[in-house]
Amino acid sequence: MSEILVASGVRKVYRTGAEELEALRSVDFSVDAGQWVSVMGPSGCGKTTLLNCLSGLDDIDGGTVLLDGQELHAMPDSVRTRHRASSMGFIFQAYNLIPVFSAVENVELPLLLAGVDARTAREKASATLERVGLGGRLKNRPTELSGGEQQRVTVARALAGSPKVVWADEPTGALDSETAGIVMGLLAELNRDGLTLIVVTHDEEVGRQADRLVTMRDGQIVRDDAMVKA
């Protein structure tokens, strides 16, 4: 398999007045296309910072990040934003849905912002919601959906643009165990279809479902284990 993501010597430093906190310490990290990698470690170890820096959501203070051969942090902000919109999807614990928008409007919004015409965006959004089992809930607003349904809307939003990589930060953190199992089952199915998936999680059961389990501590990767799936 070819590498879709290659990070070399990535550093991230947070500065508060005269104090500095090195959140990432010369991290090397690569992911093959179609691979599922879970990232675990104690709170404050740098998991979310790693996701934000490798996806280009945050700037870095050293090193390089290549996504599909393109160096993310060498791009101007506007180009990096467009590249992120066209190549990546994001799933967050807090859902980040717009409350006054329906499910289909939430899913189609990133497509519209990426320049997709309105008709095509609506068709893609509807089809993706159908794929995640919400074909009958297109017009419902977030407050009319359960937590699991809201998270499936965020999965659909992440997938609608046919991204090369999906980043998920604690995707089951706000869900009960049964609903979490449904959402992770959906992500596992999508991964089997070829989706590259990078998941930050504190849930060991979620971590064990991956092809690789990466463990972080104090801003560094301390273990990188291949997982044997049942």
C-alpha positions in Angstrom: 0.0 0.0 0.0 1.1 3.5 -0.6 1.6 6.1 2.1 -1.1 8.8 2.1 0.2 10.7 5.1 3.9 11.2 6.1 4.8 13.4 9.0 8.5 14.0 9.9 9.9 15.7 13.0 6.6 17.5 13.7 6.9 20.0 16.6 4.1 22.1 18.2 4.8 24.6 21.0 2.2 26.5 22.9 3.3 29.8 24.3 1.7 31.7 27.2 3.7 34.8 28.1 7.2 33.6 28.9 6.2 30.0 29.3 6.5 27.4 26.6 4.8 23.9 26.4 6.1 21.6 23.8 3.0 19.7 22.9 4.5 17.6 20.1 8.2 16.6 20.3 9.6 15.8 16.9 6.9 13.3 16.0 7.4 10.9 13.0 4.1 9.3 11.8 2.9 7.7 8.6 -0.3 6.1 7.4 -1.0 3.9 4.4 -4.0 4.6 2.2 -7.0 2.6 3.4 -5.5 2.0 6.9 -7.3 2.6 10.2 -5.0 4.0 12.9 -6.2 4.6 16.5 -4.3 7.1 18.7 -4.5 6.6 22.4 -2.8 7.9 25.6 -3.5 9.8 28.8 -5.2 13.2 28.9 -2.9 16.0 27.9 -0.4 13.7 26.0 -0.9 15.4 22.7 -3.5 13.2 20.9 -5.8 16.0 19.7 -2.8 18.3 19.0 -1.4 15.6 16.8 -4.7 15.4 14.9 -5.0 19.1 14.5 -1.4 19.6 13.3 -1.4 16.6 10.9 -4.7 17.7 9.4 -3.6 21.3 9.0 -6.2 22.7 11.4 -3.3 24.1 13.5 0.1 25.4 12.4 3.3 23.6 13.4 6.6 24.9 14.8 8.9 22.4 13.0 8.9 19.4 10.7 6.8 18.5 7.6 3.4 17.0 6.9 2.8 15.5 3.5 -0.8 14.5 2.6 -1.0 12.6 -0.7 2.4 14.0 -1.6 1.6 17.7 -0.9 3.2 19.6 2.0 0.3 21.0 4.0 2.2 23.6 6.0 4.0 25.0 2.9 0.6 26.1 1.5 -0.9 29.5 2.0 -3.8 29.4 4.5 -6.5 29.8 1.8 -5.0 27.0 -0.3 -4.7 24.7 2.7 -8.3 25.4 3.7 -9.5 24.4 0.2 -7.2 21.4 0.2 -8.6 20.3 3.6 -12.2 20.8 2.4 -11.6 18.6 -0.7 -9.4 15.9 0.8 -10.4 15.4 4.4 -13.4 14.8 6.6 -13.7 15.5 10.3 -15.8 13.9 13.1 -15.8 15.5 16.5 -17.2 14.4 19.9 -19.3 17.6 20.2 -21.0 17.0 16.8 -20.6 20.7 15.8 -23.9 20.7 13.9 -25.7 24.0 13.2 -28.9 23.8 15.2 -31.1 25.8 12.8 -30.2 23.6 9.9 -31.8 20.3 9.0 -29.6 17.2 8.7 -29.3 17.5 5.0 -28.4 21.2 5.2 -25.7 20.4 7.8 -24.2 17.8 5.5 -24.4 19.9 2.3 -22.9 23.0 3.8 -19.2 22.0 3.5 -19.9 21.0 -0.1 -21.3 24.4 -0.9 -18.4 26.1 0.8 -16.1 24.0 -1.4 -17.8 25.3 -4.5 -20.1 22.4 -5.3 -23.3 23.6 -7.0 -26.4 23.6 -4.9 -28.2 20.7 -6.7 -25.2 18.4 -6.7 -24.5 19.3 -3.0 -28.1 18.4 -2.1 -28.0 15.1 -4.0 -24.6 14.1 -2.4 -25.8 15.1 1.1 -29.1 13.1 0.7 -27.3 10.0 -0.7 -24.7 10.1 2.1 -27.3 10.4 4.8 -29.1 7.4 3.2 -25.8 5.5 3.4 -25.5 6.1 7.2 -29.1 5.0 7.8 -30.8 8.5 8.0 -32.6 8.6 4.7 -35.9 9.2 6.6 -34.5 12.0 8.8 -33.2 14.5 6.1 -35.4 17.4 7.3 -35.0 16.9 11.0 -32.9 19.5 12.9 -30.3 18.3 15.5 -32.6 18.9 18.4 -35.0 16.4 16.8 -32.4 13.7 16.6 -30.9 11.4 19.2 -27.2 11.6 20.1 -26.4 8.7 17.9 -28.3 10.1 15.0 -26.5 13.4 15.4 -23.2 11.7 15.3 -24.2 9.8 12.2 -25.0 13.2 10.6 -21.4 14.3 11.4 -20.2 11.0 9.8 -22.2 11.8 6.7 -20.9 15.4 6.7 -17.3 14.0 6.9 -18.0 11.6 4.0 -20.1 13.6 1.6 -17.1 15.2 -0.2 -15.5 11.8 -0.8 -12.4 12.6 1.3 -9.1 10.7 1.1 -8.7 10.8 4.9 -11.2 11.1 7.8 -10.0 12.3 11.2 -12.2 11.5 14.2 -11.5 13.0 17.6 -13.3 11.0 20.4 -16.2 10.1 18.0 -17.9 8.0 20.7 -17.1 10.2 23.7 -20.6 11.5 24.1 -22.4 8.3 23.3 -23.7 5.3 25.3 -22.0 2.0 24.7 -24.8 0.6 22.4 -24.9 3.8 20.2 -21.1 4.0 20.2 -21.0 0.4 18.8 -23.4 1.4 16.0 -21.3 4.4 15.0 -18.0 2.5 15.1 -19.5 -0.3 13.2 -20.4 2.2 10.5 -16.9 3.6 10.5 -15.5 0.0 10.3 -17.7 -0.7 7.3 -16.5 2.4 5.6 -12.9 1.5 6.3 -13.4 -1.9 4.7 -14.6 0.0 1.6 -11.2 1.7 1.5 -11.6 4.8 3.7 -8.4 6.0 5.5 -9.4 6.6 9.1 -7.4 8.2 11.9 -9.2 8.0 15.3 -8.2 9.7 18.5 -9.8 7.9 21.4 -9.6 7.0 25.1 -11.8 3.9 24.6 -9.7 0.8 24.5 -12.4 -1.1 22.6 -12.4 1.5 19.9 -8.6 1.4 19.8 -8.5 -2.3 19.3 -10.7 -2.2 16.2 -8.0 -0.4 14.2 -5.2 -1.9 12.0 -2.7 0.0 14.2 -2.8 1.3 17.7 -0.5 4.2 18.4 0.2 5.2 22.0 1.3 8.7 22.9 2.8 10.1 26.1 4.2 13.6 26.8 4.0 14.7 23.2 5.7 11.7 21.7 4.7 8.4 20.1 5.9 5.7 22.5 4.3 2.6 20.9 3.0 1.7 17.4 1.4 -1.7 17.4 -0.2 -3.7 14.6 -3.5 -5.1 15.7 -4.8 -8.5 15.0 -8.5 -8.4 14.2 -10.8 -11.2 15.1 
